[in-house]
Amino acid sequence: MSGLLSDRTLMITGASKGIGKATALLCAEQGADLVLIARNKSLLDELKTEISSKNSGKIYVFACDISKEEQVAEVFKQLNSEKILVDCLINNAGVMPVSMLQVTKSETIRNTYETNVFAVINACQVAMKSMMRKRKGSIINVSSIVGVKGHTGNVVYGSSKAAVIGITQSLAKELAPFNIRVNAVAPGFINTEMTRDIDEKIKEKNLNSIGMKRFGTPDDVAKVILFLASDLSEYVTGQVIGVDGGMVM
Amino acid sequence: MTNPEKLTQAFATALNINKALITDDLKYQGITQWDSVTHMILIAELESVFDIAINTDDIIEMSSFAKAKEIIRKYGIEL
């Protein structure tokens, strides 16, 4: 299948690496115009060059800290001035601190919630307005299996990702009358920079808990995001789709 | 259509009410048609009609037709 996202503009946060980058590459192949957001402009520029060499869709890149409301507002101001309306928002940017709660600093808690929760709410709040104008849209939030099942050393991260599920399910109800769908993906153990530094013994234990006996790839998640972004899922909202290879936690 | 006419039309369209009902006294939740859901439709309609992006504080503050006029003016629209 091709052209699943023709004439659509997708905004992807945390687009420079991992799941965000894989999603950008896959959605570009399906004809999407892309608004790519991340803190690292040079990585975004590299990605833009890579995508442009193979696809004809428009690509806009913005160096932006998604946890800073004023920076996000500026992005949307620029998009509005160029009459670019976002059809699909993919809230992918996130941080994953790992530490037992007893030794977790309050600053870490605050920073995690600012990026993983407050930034998601803010981006939804701003992006949904252009979708409401069109009476159509899709919001996809990247949660985590840890937000569903919990995990040792992940109280802060897991609770923030559980909040993402709460946001998804309530916002889906609010926006359904406007034909705007809101869904989440809950990746299991995905090989990304975020999981690179996890202790090998823990990785092995995690691998043994995965039914399919392999770690996921960013592409595995990107494919589900593509499904949720496209009309293939036009009657799907308020759902949390696990992408975990049958992981048991 | 003048800007005041556009504003009235936007309210009539978003709230699905007769224009005769649209006066400065019209208040959010003062009629059944202006509830939290249609308020969101109204904001989208106003943004579309006047080509503006209304910030969250103003969305919350927009509690009447009179207040809406005041807020829309802040975005450089002459009413």
Interface residues (C-beta under 8 A of the other chain):
Chain A: A73 F76 K77 N80 Q125 K129 M132 R133 E174 P177 F178
Chain B: V37 M40 I41 I43 A44 E47 S48 A53 I54 N55 T56
